Amino acid sequence: MADFDEDLQKHRRNLILISVALIVFDFADVKIAKVGILGTDLIVGNPNVLIAVAWISWFYFLLRYFQYWATNNAQKIKRTYYDQLRSWFNLQMQKIDPNALQTRAVDLDSFAASRFKIVERFANTRAGMDTKILKEFSLLATSMAKLKAAFHVAVVSPHFVDQIFPFVVALLAPLATVYTQWQSIQALVA
């Protein structure tokens, strides 16, 4: 598992570095004339080849990072999100019956619906037996619960910065290229 985490971090670092380099290359309007390799200056006849190699590298690092990320880390984000929704659901059940114990399990598929309509059994300490409650939450309450859970994943937990941010930076690289190329075309037309 340690090797897996090291490989994930390596691909994450490489993806961020190549993406940032491509973004800077586009916005700084870098022109390649010479490349230094091991103390030797090489004069580049066709800089487009270096740009193509950089984009091929970007695609490779994006693919490798996605493969490592999807293997394990996507589930961590999903689990954190659903744990937040479970906490919200349990809080709502406690409001209905303050003597109720925490729910044992909430079906994750229930959270995928646009509204929570959940029939949940939980122990009632007063009655000494299981109680069945049918509760349908409004679309607004459901949406707010989902928004709070997403906020928790994005801001409170480290998942967004560690795992999703590299995808955001990688997406910005082709967007920056399209934007700068569009600006170049607009300048030529005007």
C-alpha positions in Angstrom: 0.0 0.0 0.0 2.9 2.4 0.7 4.1 1.9 -2.9 0.6 2.6 -4.2 0.5 5.9 -2.2 4.0 6.9 -3.4 3.0 6.2 -7.0 -0.2 8.2 -6.6 1.8 11.1 -5.2 4.3 10.9 -8.0 1.7 10.9 -10.7 -0.2 13.7 -8.9 3.0 15.8 -8.7 3.9 15.2 -12.4 0.4 16.0 -13.5 0.4 19.3 -11.6 3.9 20.2 -12.8 3.2 19.6 -16.5 -0.2 21.3 -16.3 1.3 24.4 -14.6 4.2 24.5 -17.1 1.7 24.4 -20.0 -0.4 27.1 -18.5 2.6 29.3 -17.9 3.9 28.5 -21.4 0.6 29.8 -22.9 0.1 32.9 -20.8 3.8 34.0 -20.7 4.0 33.6 -24.5 7.2 31.6 -24.3 9.2 31.2 -27.5 11.6 28.2 -27.5 15.0 28.8 -29.3 17.5 26.7 -27.3 17.1 23.8 -24.9 19.8 22.9 -22.4 20.5 19.2 -21.8 23.3 18.2 -19.4 25.1 21.5 -19.9 24.8 21.4 -23.7 22.7 24.0 -25.6 20.6 22.6 -28.4 19.1 24.9 -31.0 15.5 23.9 -31.6 14.6 23.9 -35.3 10.9 23.1 -34.7 9.6 24.2 -31.3 6.2 22.7 -32.1 7.7 19.2 -31.5 8.5 20.2 -27.9 5.0 21.5 -27.4 3.6 18.2 -28.8 5.8 16.2 -26.5 4.6 18.3 -23.6 1.0 17.6 -24.5 1.6 13.9 -24.9 3.3 13.9 -21.5 0.3 15.8 -20.0 -2.1 13.2 -21.4 0.0 10.4 -20.0 0.3 11.9 -16.6 -3.5 12.7 -16.5 -4.3 9.1 -17.5 -1.9 7.6 -15.0 -3.1 9.8 -12.1 -6.7 9.0 -13.0 -6.0 5.2 -13.0 -4.3 5.4 -9.5 -7.0 7.7 -8.2 -9.9 5.7 -9.4 -8.5 2.5 -7.9 -8.8 3.6 -4.3 -9.3 7.3 -3.6 -12.6 7.9 -5.4 -14.2 5.6 -2.8 -12.8 7.7 0.0 -14.5 10.8 -1.3 -17.8 9.0 -1.8 -17.6 7.6 1.7 -16.9 11.0 3.3 -19.8 12.5 1.4 -22.2 9.8 2.4 -21.0 9.9 6.0 -21.9 13.6 6.1 -25.4 12.8 4.7 -25.8 10.0 7.3 -24.9 12.4 10.1 -27.5 14.8 8.8 -30.1 12.0 8.5 -29.4 10.9 12.1 -29.8 14.4 13.3 -33.2 14.7 11.6 -34.3 11.4 13.2 -33.2 12.6 16.6 -35.4 15.7 16.1 -38.4 13.4 15.4 -37.7 11.2 18.4 -35.1 12.5 20.8 -35.0 9.1 22.6 -34.2 7.2 19.4 -30.8 5.7 19.1 -28.6 6.3 16.0 -29.8 4.6 12.9 -28.0 1.4 12.3 -27.7 1.8 8.5 -29.0 4.1 5.9 -29.2 2.8 2.4 -26.8 4.8 0.2 -29.1 4.5 -2.8 -31.6 6.6 -0.8 -29.2 9.5 -1.0 -29.0 9.4 -4.8 -32.7 10.3 -5.1 -33.6 14.0 -5.6 -35.5 13.7 -2.3 -34.9 11.6 0.8 -37.9 9.3 1.3 -36.7 6.9 3.8 -38.3 4.2 5.8 -35.9 3.6 8.7 -36.1 1.3 11.6 -34.4 2.4 14.8 -34.5 1.4 18.4 -36.8 3.4 20.6 -35.5 3.4 24.2 -38.8 4.5 25.6 -40.9 1.8 24.1 -38.2 -0.9 24.2 -38.9 -2.0 20.6 -38.2 -1.1 17.1 -40.0 1.8 15.6 -40.7 2.5 12.0 -40.7 6.0 10.7 -41.6 7.2 7.2 -40.2 10.6 6.6 -40.0 12.5 3.3 -37.7 15.5 3.3 -38.4 18.4 1.0 -36.3 19.0 -2.1 -34.8 22.1 -0.5 -33.8 20.3 2.7 -32.4 17.4 0.7 -30.5 19.8 -1.6 -29.1 21.7 1.4 -27.9 18.5 3.0 -26.2 17.5 -0.2 -24.6 20.9 -0.5 -23.3 20.8 3.0 -21.9 17.4 2.5 -20.2 18.5 -0.7 -18.8 21.6 1.1 -17.4 19.3 3.8 -15.7 17.2 1.2 -14.3 20.2 -0.7 -13.3 22.5 2.2 -13.1 20.6 5.5 -11.7 17.3 4.4 -8.4 17.1 2.6 -9.9 15.1 -0.3 -10.5 18.1 -2.7 -7.0 19.5 -2.4 -5.2 16.2 -2.4 -7.3 14.3 -5.0 -9.6 16.6 -7.1 -7.4 19.7 -7.4 -4.9 18.0 -9.7 -7.8 17.3 -12.1 -8.8 21.0 -11.9 -5.3 22.2 -12.7 -5.1 19.6 -15.5 -8.3 20.9 -17.0 -7.0 24.5 -16.9 -4.1 23.6 -19.2 -6.1 22.9 -22.4 -8.5 25.7 -21.4 -5.6 28.2 -21.2 -4.3 27.0 -24.6 -7.7 27.4 -26.2 -8.1 30.9 -24.7 -4.7 32.1 -25.8 -5.2 30.7 -29.3 -8.6 32.4 -29.5 -7.0 35.7 -28.4 -4.3 35.3 -31.1 -7.0 34.6 -33.8 -9.0 37.6 -32.5 -5.9 39.9 -32.7 -5.2 38.8 -36.3 -8.8 39.4 -37.4 -8.9 42.8 -35.8 
